[in-house]
Amino acid sequence: MPDSTENLSLRTRCIHVGNEVDPATGAVVKPIHLASTFQQPGAGVWGEYDYSRSGNPTRTALQTTLASIEGGCGALAFSSGMAAIHAVTMLLQSGDHILAGSDLYGGAYRLFHKICDRSGVGVSLVDMTDLDAVAAAIRPETKLIWAETIGNPRLSIPNMPELVRIASDAGILFAVDNTFGTPALIRPLEMGVDIVMHSATKYLGGHSDIVGGTLAVANEDLYKRLYFIQNATGAVLDPFSCFLVSRGIKTLELRVMAQSQTALRLALWLNEQPRVTSVLYPGLPDHPGHALATQMMGGHYGAMVTFQVDGDVRQTAKICESTKLFHLAVSLGAVESLIEQPATMSHASYAKADRDRFGITDGLIRLSVGLESFEDLRNDLQAAFSAAGL
């Protein structure tokens, strides 16, 4: 391993940083440390590790990798993505206000509206692609802006550098969910964002076999505050899941790039289908955020595709229920492709008025494109359309 890893490519850092050869055995894969507690050098004298809630060597290895690939000073691994988001909200106090994007994961919507409100923390939603609306929605009590680098489920593309400017000018903490984007496409900390969150269940793990979440942060003080919250509340990722996420990250860039290529081909094909009324994919030239996505993501647009069909609720559900390769399931970002109806699945926690307001209609279908061949996935969707009478 070179003395400095700063000049290594992302792909190389995903494989090597945090995954150094085990000095005790020479193993090229680090051992999994399952110990819950660690012997100390003396009474009241603390070693590097004392109790696995406070720190664990396997979790440290994962967090070291995450900090490197995100460009942050430190990272934390949580028991779920929601636990990671919850930790961020615990930086706030009663009377504070969260300004969140309207193209927002349903679980985050539920946390902000039905948990944070119990602590006296308010929330309002705004279209993060409308910079004037964002600036106008900031209140004196606004302490956190929460956005997604690629919105869920409508795949909107906020202008990260401009949002950083707005947050900085107002003295507001700016956190983003980069689950859809991944460090393979966009690294918000390098743009000035304060906190980057991932559902590690998705692309970081990549194989539908763990549940986890991560935070990467830009400065040491913020890292210490979030570490205190994590240690005090205990929502840490277990060692075996840490190992699986570390293993998944090694192939992150290769997977995301391949999935993105297939997603673009599927989006182009869907755009030609007569009963598909719109395709929401940043890689399409007519997507409102296409130019911005190209600028921020370097010509790759992610592996999520959302489209609207000209059919009733029954026909939309029938499409989702008729695929053979696309599994009907929530979640995303794995090697197998998934299909879902956001209005009744991932975003069912939205109030109906907000679903209607933000375009999460019954005819909306969301795809998570995996690593199967384009031809097989296209044929699978074509057969599902036929089964639904479309």
N, C-alpha and C positions, 0 to 999 in steps of 0.2 A: 504494500500500500504506500503510495507517495506520501511525503510529509504533509503536503497540503492537498486537500481535495477540492478546493474552490474552482480549479480549472478543469476538473473532470466533467464529462458530459452527464446529463441527467440519467441516461441509461446505465452508465457505469456506476454512478453514485447509488442508484437503486439496488445494485448488486453488491457493492463493496462497503459502503459507509454503514457502520453499525453491525456489519457482518464479518468482522475481522476474524482471522484464524484463532481458534481457542488455544491460548498459550499452554494450558495444562496437558493437552493431548495432541495438538496439531490438527484437530478436526476442522474441516473447512465450513462446516455448518455448526453454529453455536449450540451448545446444549440448552435444554429447556430446564429452567430452575423452578421447581415446583414448591420449594420450601416456603412455609408461611412465616417462619421466624428465623433469625440469624444470631449466632453466638456473638456476644460483644466482648471487646478486649478488657473491660473492667466495669465495675459498678458506676453508673453515671458517665461512662466513657463510650461514646457511640462510634461504631464503624460506619462504613459507607452504606450498608443496609442494616436495618433492624427488624422491620416488619413489612410483609409484602404489600400491605395497603399503602404504606409510605414510599416504598420503592422495591423494585425487583429487577435483577439483572436482565431477564428476558424482556421485560417491558422497557428497560433503559435502552436496550439494543434497538428496538422498534422506534422509540422516540428519537434516538440519535439519527436514524435513517430519515424519519419524517422531517426533522428540523433541517437536515441537509437538502432534501429535495424540494422543500418549501421555501428555502432561503430565510429561515427564521433563527432566532437565538435559542429556541427551545420548543419542545412539543410535549403533549400529554395524551395518553391513550386511555379511553374511557370504556365502560361496559356497554355502551350503545351510543349511537349518534345523538339520541335525545338527551342522554346524560351529559354529553358534551355541550349541547345547546343550553341545557338547564344551568350548567356551571357558569356560562357566560352571563345568563340573566341574574345569577346570584352576585354579580358585581354591582347590581343596582340596589336601590333602596326604595322604600315606600314613598310614593309621590313622583317617582321618576317615570319616564315615558320612552317606549320603544317605537321607532318608526321602521316598519318592515315592508318589504316588497309585497305586492299583490299577487305576483306569480310565485307562490310559496308552497313548499312541502306541507301537506296536510297535518303531519305530526307537529311541525313548528307552529302552525296556525293554532292547533289545539292547546299547545303549551302556553303560547302567548295570551290566548283569550280565556282559558279556563283554569290555568294554574297561576300564572304571574299575577292575574287580577286579584287573587286571594291575598297576595302580599302588598296590594296597593300599587302595583306597577301597571300603568296603562299602555295600550298599544293602538296604533292606527296603521292602516295599510295604504300604500301609495304605489302607483306605477313607477318603478325605478328607472324606466327608460325615459321618463319625462322629468328632466332635471329641474325645470321651473317648478313643477308640482312638488318635487322632493324638497326644494329649498323653502317653498311656501308652507309645507306641512310641518316644518321644524318648530317646536315650541320651546319656551324657556326651560321647561322641565325635561326636554328630550335629552337622553344620555347615551342612547345606543341606536345606531342605524344598522339594520340587518337586511342583507340582500343575498341574492344567489347569482353566481357568475353566469349560469345558464338557468333561466327560470323553470320552475316545475309546476304545472305540466306544459305550459305554452311556449317554452323555450325562448323566452325573451332574452335580450342581451343588453344589460345595463353598461353604461360607460364607466368603467372602474376608475380611471384616472380622474374624471370629473367628479364622481361621487366622493373620492378621496379628498378632493379640493373642498367640496361643500362641507364634509364632515370636519375637516381640519379648520376651516374658517370659523365654524360654529363651536369648536372645541368638543366635538362629540366622538365617542368611540365608534369605530367602524368595523363591523365583523361581517364576513361573508361565508356562505355555504358553497364550497367548491366541489361538492360530490359529483355533479354532472361534468364539470370541467376537468378535474384531476390535475395534478402538477404536470402531467404529460402535455397538457394544452395551455394552461394558464397558471401563473404563480402570483396571486394577488399581493402577497407580502412585498414582493419586489416593486409593486406599484404604489405602495404606501398604506395598504390596508393594515389594520392593527391585529386582527385575529382571523385565521382561516380554519373553518371546521370541515370535517369529512365524516360522512357515514362510512366507516371502514368496512362495513358489511358489503358495500357495493364494489367499486373498482379497485380499491386498495387490496382487499381480500381477493375478490375476483372469482370466487368459486362457489358461492352460495352455501358456505359451510361455517361461517362465524357471524356473530353480531358484535359490533364494536363501533366506537367513534373516536375521533381525534381532534385536537386543537393544536395549531402551530401559531406562535406569536412573534411579534416583531421586536419587543424590547424586554429587558430582564425584569423590570419592575412588574410589568403585566404578567409575565410568566410566574413570578413568585406569588402574586395574588391568586392566580388561577390554580397553582399547585396547592396553596393553602386550602382553597375551597374543595378541591378534589380529595385531598388527604382527610379533611374534616368530615366530608360527606360520604366518602368511601366508594364512589362509583368507578372503580378501576377495572381495566381489562385483565382477564386472567392470563397466566403465562402461556398456556397452550394456544389460546386465541391470538396472543401476541406473536407467537411463532408462526402461526398460519398467515397472519397479515404480513409479517416480514417476508415470508416465502412468496406471497402474492405480489408484493411490491417489486420483486426482482423481475417480473415479466410485465409490469404495469405499462410501460411505454409501448412495448410490442403489441400488447393486447389492445390498448386504446387506439393505436394507429390503425390496426387491422379492422377493428370494429367500426371505426369512423369511416373508413373507405366503403365498407359494405352499407353502412347507414346512408351515406350519400347516394349510392346506387338505388337503394330502396326508396329513398325520398323522391328521386327523379322518376322512378317507375310509378309510385303512387300518384305523383302529380299528373300523370297521363290517364289515370283511371276515371271514367265518366261519372261514377257515383261518389268520388272523393271530391268534396267541395273546397278543401284547403289542406295544404301540407305545411306544418310548422317545423322547419328545419333550417338552422342558420347557414347551412351550406348552399341553400338555394338562392340565386341572385335576387329573387323578389321578396325574400325575407327582410323585414324592416331593419334587422340588426346585422345583415350580411357583411356590409363593409366594416363595421366595427368589430365583428367576430373575426374577420380576416386579419384585421390589424392587430388584435389582441392575442389571437390564437395561432397565427402563422399559417393559415390555410388549412387547418384541420378543425372540424366542427362538432366533434363528439359523436356518441353512438346512440343518442336518444332521438326518436322521431315521433312526433305527434301529428295526427291527422283527423279531419272532420269528415264524416260520411253523411250522405243525403239519405237518411233512413230514420225509422222510428226507434224507440228505446229497445224494442224486441230485436230488431235487425242488428243494432249495434252490439247488443249482448251476444247475439248468435255468431257474429264474426269472432268475438273474443273466445267463445266457447268451442269454435269449430277448428281452430288451428291444431296441428299435430306437433310441429317443431317449436313454435312459440308456446311456452307454457303460460296458462292463465294464472297469474300470480302477481302479488305486489313485490316490491323490491326491484333491483336493476343492477346493471354493471357486471354481470357474471359471464362466464363463457357460454352459457346457454341463453337463448333468446326468450324474452318474456313479453306478454301482451296483457293489457289491462284497460278497464274503463274508469278513468279517474273519478268521475262523478259518484260512482258507487263503491270505489275501492280506496285508492291512495288519498283521495281528497273528500271522502265521505264525511270527515269531521268538520268541513267547512259548513257554516250556516248556508241554507239554500239561497238566501238573498245574496250572499257573497259569491256563491258559485255562479249565479246568474249575472251578477255585476261584473265578474272578472272572466267570463267566457268559458267556464268549466261546464260545458253542456253535456247532455246525455249522449250526444253523437260524437263526443271526443274519444279517441283511442290513442293510447300511449304505447310505443314499442321501445323495449330495451334490446338493442341488436347485439347478438353474441358473436361467436366465432364460426358459426356454420357458414356454408357457402351462400353467396348471394342467390344463386339459381334456386337452391332448395328453399330458402326463406321466401323468395318471390312466389314460387309455386305454392307454398303453404298458404300464403295470404290470398292468392288467386282462388284456391279451392275454398277458403273460408268465405270469401265474397260470394261465391256461387252458392254455397250452403245457406247463406243469409238472403239469397234472392236479389243480390245486388250486382 
